[in-house]
């Protein structure tokens, strides 16, 4: 990664804290303000490409729990809360990752679920 000056670093930190929906709104505003078009770059085999493709293709996505991460108990609690399953069911889902945990979720709901799971330490992709 190239060295960034202080202003560039601040912008990067702000972008990292945004949801995909918020970032999309910023990109649209920049396109309008500067008269440019931002094209999504497809990365072969990369998670970013999968997220971009899922977001561009339809209004709904499947949410895949890719990895539970180091805080597996926290992730199990979030899965239990989100899906309304019992503790045993949530534990089985988390331990069977990678696994689709919700199909046909609207993008707003998917982003909210991804944010909660990511905050708990999980890795999540959209398919």
N, C-alpha and C positions, 0 to 999 in steps of 0.2 A: 504494500500500500504506500502511496506517495505521502510525503510529509505535508501536513496541512498547517496553515497559519491559524491564528486564534479564532478569527471569524469563521473560517471554514470548519474548524473543529466544533464550534458552537452550533452551526447549521447541521452538521452530522449528528450531534447529540440530540437536537430537536427532532430530526427525522427518525432516529432510533426509537424515540418515545411515542411516536404516532402509530395509530392503527392503520391498516391498509385503506380504510375508508377515508380517514383524515388525510392521509398522504395523497390519495386520489384527488381529493378536493383541492389540495395545494397545487398539484400538477395541472389540473384544469385551469386554475386561476393564473398560473404562470404561462400556460399556453395562450390564454386570452390576453394577458398583459403584454407579453413580449412577441406575440404573433408567431409562435413556433409550435411544432407538434412533437410530442414525446412518444416514441414508438417503443413498445416493450421488447426487450431483447430475450430471445429464447435461448436458454442454456441447456445443452443436451445433458440429460441425466441429473440435472440439478434441482433442488427443492424450490428454488426461486422460480424456475421455469414452470414447475407444476402449479405453484400458487398463481402465477400470472395467467397461465392457460385456464385454470379453473375459474378465475375471476372474470376473464374476458368472455368465456364461452357461454355462461348461463347465469341466471339469477340465484341458482342453488348449487351447493357443493356438498361433497361428502367430507367429513372431518376424520382425518386419520391421526391416531395417536402413534407417533413413530417411536418414541422412547419415553420411558417414565423419568429418567434422570436420577440424580442422587437422592432426591426427596420423594421417594416412592409413596410414602404414607400420605404426604400432602396431596400428591396427585390422585391417589385413591379417594381421598375425601372430596376433592373437587369433582371427580367423575361421578361419585355417589350423589352429590348435590345436583349436578347438571342433568344426569339421566334419570334420577329418581329411582335408582336400583338399590338393593340392599348392599351391605358392606362386602359380603362374599362375592356378589356379582361384580361389584366395582373392582375388587381385588383381582378377580379372574380376567377382566377386561384389560386392566393395566399390565398384568403379568404376561398377557398374550400379545403385547405390542411387538411389531407394528400391526395395528388393527383399526379398521373403520369403526368409530364409536358412534357416529351419527350420520345418517344418509339424508340427502335432500334438504339440508339446512339452508335457510336464506342467508345471504352474505352478512347482514347485520348481526344475526344470531351467531353465525360461524365465527365472525371476528371477536365477538364477546366471549365465546367459549374458548377460542384460541388464546385470548388474552389471559383468561383465568388459569388455563392449563399451563401456559408459558410462565406465568407468575409463580406457579407452584413448582416449576422446574422441569416440566415436560417439554418434549419437542413435538410439534403438531404441523401437519401439512394438509392442504386441501387437494382433493382429487376430483 
